[in-house]
Amino acid sequence: MIGTCGFAYPEWRGRFYPPELGPPGWLRFYAESFTALELDGTFYRPPAPAVVAGWAEQLPERFALAAKVPRTITHELRLAGDEAVAMLHAFAGLLAPLGDRLFAVLLQLPPSLTAAEGARRLERLLASRPAWLPIVVEVRHRSWYEDWLPELLEREEAGLARVEKAGGPGWSRPVPMEWTGPVRYGRLLGDREELPEIGRKVRDLSPALDRWAAVAGAEAAQGRDVAIFVNNRYEGAGFVTAAELRRRAGQPVPDPRELWPAPPLPGLELDELE
């Protein structure tokens, strides 16, 4: 399963989304091209019940939706205490209407959270979460890169997100640990300051895509669920990179233009889709 990090980008309008289609129709259109999506907005605030109901109504039954855990839990509370546990339960309750479409929630730890500060907090939070909630952890401080972390996650039936960030000091290669847990979760990211343009592909990372496609294929061949999400800073347009990764993985490649209700308007630049 391959998709993008987020979908509600005005820069995609006229390139991925039809020019005539407004934001209310973007999610349904996205789901006609991709089978997976990582929601970024949930990191900034928990969704309202009506919003979740809208997601459930617009998405097909066979779809993998991931949602980032609110930053209040990870960055403000720093995983600590009963309040973090209660908020995670409340977040899970909001997402419950998605049913099997909820692939996982992503617990993205802040770069400043060391293992010394956060390891016991993480273990307690994972052990206290709703039993049905699939969860994946992304660490961003190198003190977590030890053998005990996969063992902890395996014990708590949580996954480890493997991340590759193009550009930026210290983030030029994937986390140097193996995937663990019931789901395989990958993220291909880029640096906002280095690559501010998000409407088109501006650099080529084909060797990395070949590597990710091969790894994902090997995991899927063993019957494991695999999801890889790409953001707009990795190559310059998440939907272009995700489509290319699908092609390299031997999956059908979406062509959003075939779903447009009318020919492109004059002057639109569509070369990034070719």
C-alpha positions in Angstrom: 0.0 0.0 0.0 1.5 3.3 -1.1 0.2 6.8 -0.6 1.1 10.3 0.4 1.5 12.3 3.6 -1.6 14.5 3.4 -3.8 15.3 0.5 -5.3 18.7 1.0 -2.8 20.8 -0.9 -3.9 23.7 -3.1 -0.8 23.3 -5.2 -2.1 19.9 -6.4 -5.2 21.6 -7.9 -4.8 21.6 -11.7 -2.0 19.1 -11.5 -3.6 16.2 -9.6 -7.0 17.4 -8.8 -9.3 18.7 -11.5 -9.2 22.5 -11.7 -13.0 22.6 -11.2 -13.0 20.4 -8.1 -13.1 22.2 -4.7 -11.5 20.9 -1.5 -14.7 19.1 -0.3 -14.2 16.6 -3.1 -10.5 16.1 -2.9 -10.5 13.1 -0.5 -12.9 11.1 -2.6 -10.9 11.9 -5.7 -7.7 10.9 -4.0 -9.1 7.5 -3.1 -9.8 6.8 -6.8 -6.0 6.9 -7.5 -4.4 5.6 -4.3 -5.3 3.0 -1.7 -3.5 4.5 1.3 -3.1 7.9 3.0 -1.4 9.4 6.0 -3.3 12.2 7.7 -1.1 15.0 8.8 -3.8 17.3 10.2 -4.5 15.1 13.2 -1.0 16.0 14.5 -2.1 19.6 15.0 -5.6 18.9 16.5 -7.9 15.9 17.0 -10.6 15.7 14.3 -14.2 16.4 15.1 -16.6 13.4 15.0 -18.3 14.9 12.0 -15.0 15.0 10.1 -14.2 11.4 10.9 -17.7 10.4 9.7 -17.0 12.3 6.5 -13.8 10.3 6.0 -15.6 7.0 6.6 -18.3 8.0 4.1 -15.9 9.1 1.3 -13.3 6.3 1.6 -13.9 2.8 0.1 -13.9 -0.2 2.4 -10.5 -1.4 1.1 -8.4 1.5 2.1 -5.4 2.0 4.5 -5.7 5.2 6.5 -3.0 6.3 8.9 -3.3 9.2 11.3 -0.6 11.0 13.3 -1.2 11.2 17.0 -1.8 14.7 18.2 1.3 16.7 19.2 -0.2 17.5 22.6 0.6 13.9 23.5 4.0 13.6 21.9 5.5 17.1 22.0 3.7 18.9 24.9 3.1 16.1 27.4 6.1 14.2 26.0 4.2 10.9 26.5 4.1 11.5 30.3 1.4 10.7 32.8 -2.3 9.7 33.0 -3.2 12.7 30.8 -1.3 11.3 27.8 -2.9 7.9 28.2 -6.4 9.5 28.5 -5.8 11.6 25.4 -4.6 8.6 23.4 -7.8 6.7 24.4 -9.9 9.7 23.4 -8.1 10.0 20.0 -8.6 6.3 19.4 -12.3 6.7 20.2 -12.6 9.4 17.6 -11.1 7.2 14.9 -13.1 4.1 15.8 -15.8 4.7 13.1 -13.1 4.1 10.4 -13.1 0.4 11.3 -10.7 -1.7 9.3 -9.7 1.3 7.2 -7.5 2.5 10.1 -4.2 1.0 9.2 -2.3 2.6 12.2 -1.8 5.7 14.2 1.7 7.2 14.1 3.3 8.2 17.3 6.0 10.6 16.1 8.4 11.5 18.9 10.0 14.9 19.0 13.7 15.1 18.1 14.4 16.5 21.6 12.9 13.4 23.3 15.8 11.1 24.3 15.4 7.4 25.2 16.6 8.3 28.7 13.6 10.6 29.2 11.0 8.8 27.1 11.6 5.0 27.1 9.5 4.2 30.3 6.9 6.7 29.3 6.6 5.1 25.8 6.3 1.6 27.3 3.6 2.7 29.7 1.6 4.5 27.0 1.8 1.5 24.6 0.8 -0.9 27.4 -2.2 1.3 28.4 -3.6 2.0 24.9 -6.8 0.4 23.7 -6.0 -3.2 22.8 -7.5 -2.9 19.3 -5.5 0.2 18.3 -2.7 -0.4 15.8 0.2 1.9 16.6 3.6 2.7 15.0 6.4 4.6 16.6 8.8 7.0 14.9 11.9 8.0 16.9 13.9 11.0 16.0 16.8 11.0 18.5 19.7 8.6 17.9 19.6 7.5 21.6 16.7 5.2 20.6 18.7 3.3 18.0 19.4 0.3 20.3 18.4 -3.4 20.2 16.1 -3.0 23.2 13.7 -0.7 21.2 12.5 -3.3 18.7 12.2 -5.8 21.6 10.0 -3.3 23.5 7.8 -2.7 20.5 7.5 -6.4 19.7 6.4 -7.0 23.3 3.8 -4.3 23.1 2.7 -5.3 19.6 3.6 -1.9 18.1 5.5 -1.2 14.9 8.6 0.8 14.2 8.4 3.4 11.4 11.3 3.4 9.0 12.1 6.9 7.8 14.2 8.2 5.0 14.7 11.9 4.7 16.2 13.4 1.6 18.6 16.1 2.5 19.2 17.7 5.9 22.0 16.8 8.3 21.8 13.3 9.8 18.7 12.2 7.9 20.1 11.0 4.6 19.4 7.3 5.2 16.7 5.1 6.8 16.7 4.4 10.5 19.4 1.8 11.0 17.0 -0.8 12.5 14.8 -3.5 11.1 11.0 -3.2 10.9 9.2 -4.9 13.8 5.7 -5.4 14.9 2.5 -6.4 13.1 2.7 -3.7 10.4 5.5 -2.3 8.3 5.3 1.4 8.0 7.7 3.6 5.9 8.0 7.3 5.4 9.9 9.2 2.6 10.3 12.7 3.7 12.2 15.9 2.7 13.3 19.2 4.2 10.9 22.1 4.0 13.6 24.7 3.7 15.6 22.8 1.1 12.6 22.0 -1.1 9.9 24.6 -0.6 8.1 23.8 -3.9 5.5 21.1 -3.6 3.6 21.2 -6.9 6.0 19.4 -9.2 8.8 16.9 -9.2 12.1 18.8 -8.9 14.7 16.1 -8.2 15.1 12.4 -9.0 15.6 9.8 -6.2 15.1 6.7 -8.4 17.7 4.5 -6.7 16.0 5.1 -3.3 12.6 4.2 -4.8 14.0 1.0 -6.3 15.3 0.1 -2.8 12.0 0.8 -1.1 10.0 -1.0 -3.7 12.2 -4.1 -3.3 12.0 -4.0 0.5 8.2 -3.5 0.5 7.8 -6.3 -2.1 9.8 -8.7 0.0 7.8 -8.0 3.1 4.5 -8.3 1.3 5.6 -11.6 -0.2 5.8 -12.9 3.4 2.3 -11.9 4.1 3.0 -8.8 6.1 1.0 -5.6 5.7 3.2 -2.8 4.3 2.4 0.9 3.9 4.8 3.5 2.5 3.9 7.2 2.5 5.7 10.0 0.6 5.6 13.7 1.4 5.9 16.7 -1.0 9.5 17.5 0.1 11.1 14.2 -0.9 11.1 14.7 -4.7 8.9 17.7 -4.9 5.3 16.4 -5.4 4.1 13.5 -3.2 1.5 12.2 -5.7 4.1 11.9 -8.4 6.6 10.1 -6.2 3.9 7.8 -4.8 2.8 6.9 -8.4 6.4 6.2 -9.4 6.9 4.0 -6.4 3.8 2.0 -7.2 5.1 1.4 -10.7 8.5 0.2 -9.4 6.6 -2.1 -7.0 4.7 -3.6 -9.9 1.4 -2.0 -8.9 -1.1 -0.2 -11.2 0.0 3.4 -11.7 -2.8 6.0 -11.2 -3.3 8.6 -13.9 -5.5 11.3 -12.3 -6.1 13.0 -15.6 -8.2 10.1 -16.8 -10.6 10.9 -13.9 -10.9 14.6 -14.7 -14.4 15.5 -15.9 -13.1 17.7 -18.7 -9.9 18.3 -20.6 -7.3 20.4 -18.8 -7.7 24.1 -19.0 -5.3 25.9 -21.3 -2.0 26.8 -19.8 -1.9 24.2 -17.1 1.5 22.6 -16.6 1.1 18.8 -16.5 4.6 17.6 -17.4 5.3 16.5 -13.8 2.7 13.7 -14.4 4.5 12.3 -17.4 
